[in-house]
Amino acid sequence: LKCIEEAEPTALVGIPMAHMLSKLKKRAFRTVKQRVTVGRRWLWGGATLDELRKTKADGESAQTTADTTAAILFTSGATGVPKGVVFRHGVFVGQTEMIRDAYDIQPGEIDVPCFALFALFSVAMGVTIVLPEIDFSNPGKASPARVVDAINAHHATMSFGSPAVWKRVGPYLEQTGITLPTVKRILIAGAPVPYSTLAMFKGKLADVGDLHTPYGATESLPFSTISASEILGETRLDTANGKGTCVGKPLQGVQAKVIRFVDAPIESIDDVEEMPVGEVGEIIVNSAVTTQEYFNRPENTKLAKIRDAGGAPASRWHRMGDTGYFDEQGRLWFCGRVNHRVETAIGTLYPIQVEGVFNNHDAVSRCALVGLGDRPNQVPCVVIELHDGHIPDKDLRDRIRTELKRMAEAHELTKGAKYFLFHEGLPVDVRHNAKINRDALKHWADTQLPEVVQ
């Protein structure tokens, strides 16, 4: 509702429930003047989609340029209140071309998108889309059988979706023996992808098929990409040893830097300090698909954007809000969000690096590092989610804790980790059901270990 109120829409196209909500929450929808109901109209007026279909439409297409505002897309809100990102037509064109070229997508291919918005890119590339019968607002509960049926029934060549979707599809393929022989590429984005998920698809796709994990943000997407083949063949062991998650090399036309942390606005790119290869800092980006501002949020724009050296206001670097570093091969490694780094008395810990170590435990499905207390004297705490989604009895908890502490001692990076909690299901974002909501988890952990933060 806050997102809608900020965007100040003048038209609402939606199912009856959406229009009913708009009448109950009038403040958020106060600017709406035109309505189209997809389904049965009740007391709110306006046209129905069926009525419009029977009407001959006259008029001309809007005259737009690359700088014309095309959309306001909101961030996932995984690190705070969702912010409206202003997209201009030129950015959408640039994204379409960059995705097409990066993955060699050809007109006439068939896509089964498990994230509905990606379907717009496919249509723009001349690709046919087949929408699988799933709840797109809840990808973590998508039926793997329906996704697979849609792919094989229509001989799809590609698919895009959250890690939460493919974490369900992979085991289904292994259990049934079904393959996806026409699929050339599966794109997975929204959060780091466990290599166990990637490995499940080995030998299940077309001979030339592979999985890819593009990296980026709502404000600048795509940024970089890496294939499952490279992850499983080259970077997997480094991730398991606390190096972070490799997200590949920046795509053609993308400028990227890793800079020293500054918890304040940065006026000009001349003011940044670049970090040497191998040292963690904040990731920034500038490209044809980097957005320039947030809608009606000048303070957020000031904090997230850096003026380019040329001084042109329409050319700004974006601060990704992510930590990472470049390796000797020019590949970028993601280490977690800037706001989620844990600053202790003996040094800084980065969530993705630490979690990569403990995710190796056979019983651990995934885990999350949170810092209890205030910087720079936070106490690291690792919250564990087991494969079966249940909290074990005390004896098993004690045994797993002992094993995790032994793992921690074996790595210089994780020696400070002494507190391990168990959670039935880590809270995740609404959009992809994959990004861990660490702020909510930190609050929960505070209630579980109050003595730690005294």
Backbone torsions as a table, in degrees:
resi	resn	phi	psi	omega
1	LEU	NA	-36.8	178.4
2	LYS	-65.8	-38.9	177.9
3	CYS	-61.7	-45.0	-179.8
4	ILE	-64.1	-42.8	180.0
5	GLU	-61.7	-41.4	179.4
6	GLU	-66.0	-39.2	-175.5
7	ALA	-72.8	-22.0	179.2
8	GLU	52.6	58.3	-178.5
9	PRO	-70.1	149.1	177.0
10	THR	-104.6	-10.5	179.2
11	ALA	-137.0	148.4	178.8
12	LEU	-130.9	117.2	173.2
13	VAL	-110.6	119.1	-176.0
14	GLY	-169.7	170.1	176.5
15	ILE	-70.5	163.9	-177.4
16	PRO	-52.3	-37.6	-178.9
17	MET	-60.9	-37.0	179.4
18	ALA	-65.8	-42.7	179.2
19	HIS	-67.9	-36.8	177.2
20	MET	-63.1	-42.0	177.6
21	LEU	-61.7	-40.0	-178.2
22	SER	-63.8	-28.7	177.9
23	LYS	-79.8	-30.7	178.5
24	LEU	-78.7	-32.0	-178.7
25	LYS	-114.6	68.2	-170.8
26	LYS	-63.8	-32.0	-176.5
27	ARG	-61.5	-45.3	-177.5
28	ALA	-66.2	-30.7	-175.7
29	PHE	-106.4	19.9	-173.1
30	ARG	-60.6	-24.4	-176.3
31	THR	-89.9	-5.5	-176.8
32	VAL	-70.8	126.0	-179.9
33	LYS	-116.1	-27.0	-177.7
34	GLN	-122.0	142.9	-177.3
35	ARG	-133.7	141.4	170.9
36	VAL	-131.7	124.1	-179.2
37	THR	-100.3	126.0	175.3
38	VAL	-92.5	92.8	-173.0
39	GLY	125.4	-151.7	-175.1
40	ARG	-84.8	128.3	177.2
41	ARG	-86.7	139.2	178.0
42	TRP	-108.1	-105.9	-170.8
43	LEU	-108.1	10.3	-171.7
44	TRP	-99.5	-1.7	175.8
45	GLY	76.3	-174.5	-178.0
46	GLY	83.6	177.4	-177.6
47	ALA	-88.0	162.0	169.3
48	THR	-103.9	159.5	179.8
49	LEU	-61.4	-38.6	179.3
50	ASP	-61.9	-39.2	178.4
51	GLU	-64.6	-41.2	-178.9
52	LEU	-67.0	-33.4	179.9
53	ARG	-63.9	-26.9	-178.4
54	LYS	-88.4	-3.7	-176.3
55	THR	-101.4	134.5	176.2
56	LYS	-76.0	122.9	-176.5
57	ALA	-90.6	131.1	174.4
58	ASP	-115.6	157.3	177.6
59	GLY	131.9	176.0	-177.9
60	GLU	-116.8	156.5	175.4
61	SER	-66.0	147.6	178.4
62	ALA	-63.9	141.1	178.4
63	GLN	-86.0	107.2	-177.0
64	THR	-118.6	157.9	174.9
65	THR	-124.1	178.2	179.7
66	ALA	-61.6	-26.1	-177.2
67	ASP	-93.7	-1.7	179.5
68	THR	-73.8	135.5	178.3
69	THR	-63.8	128.8	-178.6
70	ALA	-106.2	-35.1	-175.3
71	ALA	-162.4	161.2	169.3
72	ILE	-121.5	108.8	-178.3
73	LEU	-107.4	131.4	-176.2
74	PHE	-91.7	142.1	175.4
75	THR	-65.5	167.4	-175.1
76	SER	-72.1	-18.5	-179.4
77	GLY	78.8	18.7	-178.1
78	ALA	-69.8	-20.6	179.5
79	THR	-125.3	34.7	179.1
80	GLY	139.4	-164.1	-179.8
81	VAL	-67.0	133.3	177.7
82	PRO	-56.8	139.0	-179.0
83	LYS	-113.4	138.5	179.0
84	GLY	-79.0	119.6	-179.1
85	VAL	-97.9	125.3	-179.6
86	VAL	-80.1	116.5	177.2
87	PHE	-103.3	130.0	175.1
88	ARG	-102.8	160.1	-175.6
89	HIS	-57.9	-36.1	180.0
90	GLY	-62.1	-33.9	178.8
91	VAL	-68.4	-43.5	178.8
92	PHE	-61.4	-42.0	177.7
93	VAL	-62.5	-44.9	179.7
94	GLY	-62.2	-41.3	178.0
95	GLN	-62.3	-45.5	-179.3
96	THR	-58.7	-45.5	-178.5
97	GLU	-68.0	-39.7	-177.1
98	MET	-68.2	-41.6	178.1
99	ILE	-66.3	-44.0	179.5
100	ARG	-59.0	-47.2	-176.2
101	ASP	-72.4	-37.5	-177.2
102	ALA	-64.5	-33.7	-174.7
103	TYR	-116.1	10.8	176.6
104	ASP	51.7	50.3	179.6
105	ILE	-83.5	128.7	-174.2
106	GLN	-109.9	146.5	173.3
107	PRO	-56.5	142.4	179.5
108	GLY	96.2	-8.6	176.0
109	GLU	-72.7	170.6	-177.8
110	ILE	-125.4	128.6	-175.8
111	ASP	-116.6	137.1	170.2
112	VAL	-113.4	88.6	-176.8
113	PRO	-77.8	130.3	176.2
114	CYS	-99.7	6.8	170.0
115	PHE	-130.3	111.5	-165.0
116	ALA	-57.9	-38.0	-175.6
117	LEU	-64.4	-27.5	179.6
118	PHE	-64.3	-22.5	179.4
119	ALA	-59.1	-29.2	179.7
120	LEU	-64.8	-39.8	176.8
121	PHE	-63.7	-42.6	-178.0
122	SER	-61.4	-45.4	179.1
123	VAL	-60.9	-40.7	-179.6
124	ALA	-66.2	-23.3	179.1
125	MET	-93.0	5.6	-179.8
126	GLY	79.4	22.6	-178.7
127	VAL	-100.9	136.6	176.0
128	THR	-76.0	138.2	177.4
129	ILE	-111.8	143.7	173.8
130	VAL	-125.4	113.7	-178.1
131	LEU	-82.5	120.7	178.7
132	PRO	-71.0	157.6	-177.9
133	GLU	-83.7	78.1	178.4
134	ILE	-136.6	166.9	175.2
135	ASP	-87.2	104.3	-175.5
136	PHE	-66.5	-19.4	178.9
137	SER	-84.6	-3.3	-178.9
138	ASN	-142.4	65.5	-174.4
139	PRO	-62.7	-24.8	-179.4
140	GLY	-66.5	-12.9	178.6
141	LYS	-117.7	18.8	179.5
142	ALA	-62.5	142.1	177.0
143	SER	-75.5	115.0	-179.7
144	PRO	-62.5	-33.5	-179.9
145	ALA	-62.9	-40.1	-178.9
146	ARG	-70.7	-36.2	176.6
147	VAL	-64.5	-47.9	-178.8
148	VAL	-65.0	-41.6	178.9
149	ASP	-60.7	-42.3	-179.7
150	ALA	-64.7	-40.4	179.8
151	ILE	-64.3	-49.6	-174.4
152	ASN	-77.0	-33.8	-179.6
153	ALA	-66.2	-30.2	-176.6
154	HIS	-110.8	10.5	176.8
155	HIS	53.8	46.3	-178.0
156	ALA	-63.4	145.7	178.6
157	THR	-103.3	-11.4	-177.4
158	MET	-156.2	162.0	175.8
159	SER	-157.6	151.3	179.6
160	PHE	-130.6	139.0	177.7
161	GLY	-173.2	170.1	178.1
162	SER	-69.6	154.9	172.8
163	PRO	-54.7	-29.4	-179.2
164	ALA	-62.8	-32.6	178.7
165	VAL	-71.5	-49.7	-173.4
166	TRP	-74.4	-20.4	173.8
167	LYS	-68.0	-21.5	176.5
168	ARG	-93.4	-36.8	-178.0
169	VAL	-69.9	-40.8	-178.0
170	GLY	-55.0	-54.8	178.2
171	PRO	-60.7	-34.0	179.2
172	TYR	-63.0	-41.6	178.2
173	LEU	-65.4	-40.6	-179.9
174	GLU	-65.9	-39.7	-177.6
175	GLN	-72.2	-36.0	-174.7
176	THR	-94.5	-19.9	-175.5
177	GLY	79.5	4.7	179.6
178	ILE	-72.5	145.7	176.1
179	THR	-120.5	173.3	178.8
180	LEU	-122.3	72.4	-167.5
181	PRO	-68.2	-15.5	-178.6
182	THR	-99.3	-6.3	-173.3
183	VAL	-80.3	120.7	178.3
184	LYS	-90.2	-30.2	-176.7
185	ARG	-154.6	139.6	170.2
186	ILE	-120.9	125.2	178.9
187	LEU	-102.3	128.9	-178.1
188	ILE	-123.6	123.6	-178.1
189	ALA	-147.7	162.5	178.3
190	GLY	124.0	-25.7	179.6
191	ALA	-172.2	162.7	176.0
192	PRO	-56.1	140.4	-176.5
193	VAL	-101.2	123.7	177.2
194	PRO	-59.3	137.9	-179.2
195	TYR	-68.6	-18.9	175.0
196	SER	-65.0	-34.3	176.7
197	THR	-67.7	-45.3	-179.9
198	LEU	-60.6	-40.0	-176.3
199	ALA	-65.2	-26.5	-178.3
200	MET	-64.8	-21.3	-176.0
201	PHE	-95.0	0.1	-179.4
202	LYS	-62.5	123.6	-179.7
203	GLY	80.0	5.0	-177.3
204	LYS	-100.6	-11.5	-176.4
205	LEU	-105.8	-176.2	174.7
206	ALA	-58.2	162.0	-178.1
207	ASP	-55.4	-35.8	-179.3
208	VAL	-95.7	5.9	-173.6
209	GLY	-76.9	152.7	177.0
210	ASP	-158.9	161.9	173.2
211	LEU	-98.3	149.0	179.9
212	HIS	-134.9	143.2	179.2
213	THR	-120.2	87.5	177.2
214	PRO	-66.5	146.7	178.8
215	TYR	-115.8	145.6	177.2
216	GLY	170.5	-164.2	178.1
217	ALA	-147.4	166.7	177.4
218	THR	-52.7	-36.7	-175.7
219	GLU	-77.2	-17.2	179.8
220	SER	-161.3	98.3	-175.1
221	LEU	-144.3	131.9	-0.1
222	PRO	-84.4	165.2	-178.1
223	PHE	-117.3	-56.2	179.7
224	SER	-148.2	173.7	178.7
225	THR	-154.0	155.3	176.3
226	ILE	-148.0	147.4	-178.2
227	SER	-93.2	158.5	175.8
228	ALA	-61.6	-35.2	179.5
229	SER	-59.4	-42.6	179.8
230	GLU	-71.2	-37.9	179.0
231	ILE	-63.8	-51.9	-176.7
232	LEU	-69.2	-29.9	-176.8
233	GLY	-90.7	-24.2	-172.7
234	GLU	-129.4	-42.6	-168.1
235	THR	-104.1	-10.8	-174.2
236	ARG	-57.5	-46.5	-177.0
237	LEU	-66.5	-35.3	177.5
238	ASP	-65.4	-39.6	176.2
239	THR	-61.2	-44.3	-179.8
240	ALA	-64.9	-21.5	-179.9
241	ASN	-101.2	17.5	172.2
242	GLY	86.2	24.0	-179.8
243	LYS	-89.4	-9.9	-175.1
244	GLY	102.0	-170.4	180.0
245	THR	-109.0	122.2	178.9
246	CYS	-75.8	126.9	179.9
247	VAL	-112.1	11.7	171.8
248	GLY	88.0	-172.7	-179.3
249	LYS	-89.2	145.5	175.4
250	PRO	-55.4	142.2	-179.9
251	LEU	-70.1	164.0	179.8
252	GLN	-59.1	132.1	-179.8
253	GLY	91.0	-2.8	-179.3
254	VAL	-101.6	122.7	172.4
255	GLN	-95.1	133.4	-178.3
256	ALA	-140.8	145.7	176.3
257	LYS	-140.0	157.0	169.5
258	VAL	-116.1	121.4	-172.4
259	ILE	-119.7	161.2	177.9
260	ARG	-64.8	143.3	-178.1
261	PHE	-61.5	133.3	173.3
262	VAL	-135.9	112.1	-178.5
263	ASP	-86.9	55.5	-179.7
264	ALA	-166.4	166.7	177.3
265	PRO	-60.8	149.3	174.5
266	ILE	-118.9	120.2	-172.2
267	GLU	-72.4	-49.3	-172.7
268	SER	-133.5	153.1	177.9
269	ILE	-62.8	-22.6	177.3
270	ASP	-67.5	-16.6	-176.3
271	ASP	-91.4	-3.8	-175.7
272	VAL	-87.8	155.6	174.5
273	GLU	-115.2	113.2	-180.0
274	GLU	-73.7	142.4	179.4
275	MET	-87.9	146.8	176.8
276	PRO	-66.4	162.5	176.0
277	VAL	-54.5	132.7	176.7
278	GLY	90.9	-9.6	-179.7
279	GLU	-103.6	135.9	-174.1
280	VAL	-78.0	138.5	175.2
281	GLY	-155.7	-164.0	178.5
282	GLU	-91.0	138.3	-178.9
283	ILE	-87.8	132.1	174.2
284	ILE	-128.1	157.9	-172.6
285	VAL	-146.7	150.5	173.3
286	ASN	-145.8	126.0	179.4
287	SER	-161.9	179.9	179.2
288	ALA	-67.5	-15.6	-178.9
289	VAL	-108.7	14.1	176.9
290	THR	-86.8	119.9	-179.5
291	THR	-73.2	159.6	-169.9
292	GLN	-106.8	-15.3	-174.9
293	GLU	-162.6	162.2	170.0
294	TYR	-98.9	152.2	-176.9
295	PHE	-79.5	120.6	176.9
296	ASN	57.1	28.8	178.3
297	ARG	-134.6	70.4	-176.6
298	PRO	-61.2	-33.8	-178.9
299	GLU	-68.8	-39.6	177.0
300	ASN	-67.0	-37.8	176.7
301	THR	-62.0	-43.9	-179.7
302	LYS	-61.9	-38.4	-177.6
303	LEU	-74.9	-32.7	-172.2
304	ALA	-95.6	-15.9	-174.2
305	LYS	-113.0	146.2	179.0
306	ILE	-125.8	125.7	-179.7
307	ARG	-65.1	136.4	179.2
308	ASP	-71.7	161.7	-175.4
309	ALA	-60.9	-30.1	-180.0
310	GLY	-68.3	-18.5	177.0
311	GLY	86.7	-3.7	-179.2
312	ALA	-68.7	126.0	-177.9
313	PRO	-63.9	-21.8	-178.5
314	ALA	-87.8	4.6	178.9
315	SER	-125.4	97.7	-178.0
316	ARG	-124.9	144.3	170.2
317	TRP	-78.8	147.8	177.1
318	HIS	-109.7	132.7	174.7
319	ARG	-84.8	113.1	-174.1
320	MET	-65.7	-21.2	-175.0
321	GLY	74.8	11.9	179.8
322	ASP	-111.5	151.2	173.0
323	THR	-100.5	151.9	179.0
324	GLY	177.8	-173.7	179.3
325	TYR	-156.8	161.0	174.4
326	PHE	-98.2	141.5	174.1
327	ASP	-94.1	-178.7	-176.2
328	GLU	-63.8	-22.3	-179.7
329	GLN	-90.0	1.9	-179.7
330	GLY	84.6	11.0	177.5
331	ARG	-87.3	146.1	179.3
332	LEU	-95.1	136.7	177.4
333	TRP	-115.1	127.0	-178.6
334	PHE	-91.9	133.2	-176.5
335	CYS	-121.3	0.7	179.5
336	GLY	124.9	174.1	179.5
337	ARG	-74.6	147.9	177.7
338	VAL	-57.2	-44.4	-177.2
339	ASN	-70.4	-13.3	-176.3
340	HIS	-102.2	0.8	176.5
341	ARG	-65.6	145.0	-176.4
342	VAL	-108.0	115.4	-177.6
343	GLU	-100.3	112.3	-178.5
344	THR	-107.7	174.7	-179.5
345	ALA	-64.7	-21.2	-176.7
346	ILE	-111.6	6.1	177.6
347	GLY	146.2	178.2	-177.2
348	THR	-101.2	134.6	176.4
349	LEU	-111.1	141.5	180.0
350	TYR	-113.2	126.2	-170.0
351	PRO	-50.9	-50.4	-173.5
352	ILE	-65.0	-33.5	177.6
353	GLN	-66.6	-49.7	-177.8
354	VAL	-64.5	-44.0	-177.2
355	GLU	-65.3	-30.7	178.5
356	GLY	-60.2	-30.1	178.7
357	VAL	-72.5	-50.5	-174.4
358	PHE	-76.2	-19.8	176.3
359	ASN	-67.3	-10.4	178.3
360	ASN	-75.3	-17.0	-178.7
361	HIS	-66.5	134.9	-174.6
362	ASP	-58.1	-31.9	-175.9
363	ALA	-85.4	-13.5	-172.9
364	VAL	-88.2	123.1	173.3
365	SER	-80.1	-48.0	173.9
366	ARG	-164.0	166.4	179.7
367	CYS	-146.5	169.8	-178.5
368	ALA	-143.0	131.2	174.9
369	LEU	-89.6	129.7	173.4
370	VAL	-131.0	154.2	179.1
371	GLY	-106.4	121.4	179.1
372	LEU	-90.3	139.7	-177.8
373	GLY	88.5	-167.0	-174.9
374	ASP	-107.7	148.8	173.9
375	ARG	-65.8	147.5	2.9
376	PRO	-97.0	25.2	-178.1
377	ASN	-121.0	45.0	179.8
378	GLN	-74.6	153.8	176.2
379	VAL	-105.9	120.1	-179.1
380	PRO	-71.6	136.6	177.7
381	CYS	-135.6	131.6	-179.2
382	VAL	-107.1	122.4	-180.0
383	VAL	-100.5	127.9	-171.7
384	ILE	-107.8	134.4	169.1
385	GLU	-115.0	123.8	-178.3
386	LEU	-85.7	165.2	-176.3
387	HIS	-60.9	-36.5	-176.6
388	ASP	-86.0	-1.2	176.6
389	GLY	71.4	18.6	179.6
390	HIS	-120.3	154.9	174.4
391	ILE	-88.0	122.6	-175.9
392	PRO	-72.2	167.5	176.9
393	ASP	-69.3	172.0	-172.9
394	LYS	-58.8	-42.6	-177.8
395	ASP	-61.5	-44.1	-179.1
396	LEU	-70.1	-38.3	177.0
397	ARG	-58.8	-46.2	-178.9
398	ASP	-62.5	-39.7	-179.1
399	ARG	-66.3	-45.1	-179.7
400	ILE	-65.5	-40.7	177.5
401	ARG	-59.1	-44.4	179.5
402	THR	-60.0	-42.2	180.0
403	GLU	-67.8	-38.3	179.3
404	LEU	-68.0	-37.7	177.6
405	LYS	-65.8	-35.1	177.0
406	ARG	-66.0	-40.2	176.1
407	MET	-63.3	-40.6	-179.3
408	ALA	-61.2	-41.8	-178.3
409	GLU	-67.1	-23.6	-177.4
410	ALA	-78.4	-11.4	-178.2
411	HIS	-122.2	129.2	178.7
412	GLU	-56.8	-37.4	-177.0
413	LEU	-62.7	-34.6	-169.4
414	THR	-110.0	10.7	-176.3
415	LYS	-61.5	-25.1	-179.1
416	GLY	-79.8	-7.0	-177.5
417	ALA	-82.0	112.4	-179.0
418	LYS	-124.1	-15.3	-176.3
419	TYR	-109.8	124.8	-179.6
420	PHE	-128.6	123.8	177.6
421	LEU	-115.4	156.3	179.2
422	PHE	-113.0	137.2	-177.4
423	HIS	-131.1	139.6	-178.2
424	GLU	-65.3	-33.9	-179.7
425	GLY	-165.8	112.0	-176.0
426	LEU	-60.2	135.0	178.8
427	PRO	-65.2	138.6	-176.6
428	VAL	-129.5	170.4	-179.8
429	ASP	-70.1	161.7	-177.5
430	VAL	-76.7	-35.4	-171.2
431	ARG	-71.4	-53.6	-174.1
432	HIS	-106.6	-10.0	-176.1
433	ASN	55.0	32.6	-174.8
434	ALA	-134.2	-34.7	179.1
435	LYS	-75.0	127.3	-179.1
436	ILE	-73.5	130.0	177.0
437	ASN	-81.5	87.6	-172.6
438	ARG	-72.6	-27.4	177.8
439	ASP	-64.8	-45.5	177.9
440	ALA	-65.7	-37.6	-179.2
441	LEU	-68.4	-37.2	177.7
442	LYS	-63.0	-43.1	178.2
443	HIS	-61.5	-42.3	178.9
444	TRP	-63.8	-44.7	-179.5
445	ALA	-63.3	-36.2	177.0
446	ASP	-57.8	-36.6	-179.3
447	THR	-75.9	-22.2	-178.4
448	GLN	-86.1	-30.1	-178.2
449	LEU	-128.3	59.6	-175.1
450	PRO	-61.0	-30.7	-177.0
451	GLU	-67.8	-23.1	-176.6
452	VAL	-68.3	-34.2	-173.2
453	VAL	-98.6	8.2	178.6
454	GLN	-70.6	NA	NA
